[in-house]
Amino acid sequence: MQSPFIVNEQALSLYRYPISQNNRSLQAWDAADEYLINYLTENDLLNKDSKVLVVNDSFGALSINLLNYSTTMVSDSWLAHRGLEENIAQNHLSADNLTISDSLTNLPNDANVVLYKIPKSKALLAEQLIQIKRQLSSDIIFIAAARAKDIHSSTLKVFEKYLGTTTTSLAVKKARLVFCQLDNQQTHQSPFPTVWPLEGTPYNISNHANVFAREKLDLGARFFIPHLPNIKPNQQVIDLGCGNGVIGLTLLNTQPAAQLTFVDESFMAVASAKQNIENNLPDAAEHCQFVVNDCLSGFEANSVDVVVCNPPFHQQQATTDHIAWQMFNDAHRVLKHGGELRIIGNRNLAYHIKLKRIFGGCKTIASDKKFVVLSARK
Ligand SMILES: C[S@@+](CC[C@H](N)C(=O)[O-])C[C@H]1O[C@@H](n2cnc3c(N)ncnc32)[C@H](O)[C@@H]1O
């Protein structure tokens, strides 16, 4: 059981989402959340006219303290959306003043206070600051927060470049705040989506800011592509953790009659995958599905022929293997008997041990010094 999140003498039970994840020692909030909420209170920055925009709240630690104000929480993460909803329910709070929004929807342009958790991805940081500058008034209160070790001078330069004059607070419990005064200079042009050609094909891959491998093909995916399974017409196939959809696109290239479902927890990833199939294989797009979801939760058991997956090993700032576990367990549940999970992984992650536990065994399809492609059948 985790200790409660206590700010302003209010104790809240906050959990990371999904609640079932193995690594329960990871907290659902950090010192930067505490610092930001305490700073707002101590400086009396909110009043009944405040319209608060919270960006990148991990699992609701910020938003849940702002439910008395008109608040919008924006995040590219489906898990962050669900985490906030679950934590509100868990603490028996009312969400009447709260809107939860994805990263591709316009920001509420009447927001006058922006609380910004600095993301790991510099690309997402730049894109979000460009959108804030473009869509909000220059007299907003803007405060960003992160662990001090994640705020570098290069990070502050990004704030200076896209928003305006930037200052920082002292560090408290190893967290720091960043204050920006928006200037009146012209907004920068967004460099996103980025587009790169998929080598050996006529296809172009388009990527929103928060998409994995947005600048070029991932090395793991490059090793995976020649070792993908042969798909028969009309088979049900899932590209799990699809990112820009490059793995599913490659399968559709060889078997355009396959029924492909692209799944990712990033709204930007799923939007990019959809765009990439529509642009490159418009006929196949008609029988594809694009789903923002936590792994395969809610998918029907025994319904799918093949799952392909290049699993992640981070959730937000934390390195963790619980998502790979969940992906493999979900794939096992969702596959038909005889169905195949085919994955790529770094050798040192030893995914064969997990597959042995879940499927009873697995076969090595290919390997080199760095990567291994494994196949497990249900
Ligand atoms: C290593 S990337 C692979 C992307 C793409 N398939 C490729 O090979 O370039 C892993 C992907 O898993 C997604 N992901 C992370 N957690 C997830 C979850 N709980 N459910 C679904 N997708 C998730 C990430 O957003 C990321 O796009």
The ligand as a MOL file (V3000), in Angstrom:
LIG
                    3D

  0  0  0     0  0            999 V3000
M  V30 BEGIN CTAB
M  V30 COUNTS 27 29 0 0 0
M  V30 BEGIN ATOM
M  V30 1 C 9.1280 0.5510 -28.6270 0
M  V30 2 S 7.7180 1.4750 -29.1400 0 CHG=1
M  V30 3 C 7.3000 0.6310 -30.6630 0
M  V30 4 C 6.5890 1.5110 -31.6740 0
M  V30 5 C 6.4490 0.8930 -33.0570 0
M  V30 6 N 5.7210 -0.3500 -33.0060 0
M  V30 7 C 7.8190 0.6800 -33.6830 0
M  V30 8 O 8.2570 -0.4780 -33.7350 0
M  V30 9 O 8.4500 1.6780 -34.1070 0 CHG=-1
M  V30 10 C 6.4850 0.9450 -27.9810 0
M  V30 11 C 5.1250 1.6030 -28.1160 0
M  V30 12 O 4.2820 1.0850 -27.0580 0
M  V30 13 C 3.4090 2.1210 -26.6660 0
M  V30 14 N 2.8720 1.8370 -25.3160 0
M  V30 15 C 3.4360 2.0840 -24.1150 0
M  V30 16 N 2.6340 1.6750 -23.1210 0
M  V30 17 C 1.5320 1.1540 -23.6920 0
M  V30 18 C 0.3360 0.5790 -23.1830 0
M  V30 19 N 0.1450 0.4430 -21.8800 0
M  V30 20 N -0.6090 0.1710 -24.0580 0
M  V30 21 C -0.4090 0.3060 -25.3990 0
M  V30 22 N 0.7130 0.8430 -25.9400 0
M  V30 23 C 1.6670 1.2600 -25.0970 0
M  V30 24 C 4.2670 3.3740 -26.7250 0
M  V30 25 O 3.4730 4.5450 -26.7900 0
M  V30 26 C 5.0990 3.1200 -27.9880 0
M  V30 27 O 4.4800 3.6710 -29.1240 0
M  V30 END ATOM
M  V30 BEGIN BOND
M  V30 1 1 1 2
M  V30 2 1 2 3
M  V30 3 1 2 10
M  V30 4 1 3 4
M  V30 5 1 4 5
M  V30 6 1 5 6
M  V30 7 1 5 7
M  V30 8 2 7 8
M  V30 9 1 7 9
M  V30 10 1 10 11
M  V30 11 1 11 12
M  V30 12 1 11 26
M  V30 13 1 12 13
M  V30 14 1 13 14
M  V30 15 1 13 24
M  V30 16 1 14 15
M  V30 17 1 14 23
M  V30 18 2 15 16
M  V30 19 1 16 17
M  V30 20 1 17 18
M  V30 21 2 17 23
M  V30 22 1 18 19
M  V30 23 2 18 20
M  V30 24 1 20 21
M  V30 25 2 21 22
M  V30 26 1 22 23
M  V30 27 1 24 25
M  V30 28 1 24 26
M  V30 29 1 26 27
M  V30 END BOND
M  V30 END CTAB
M  END
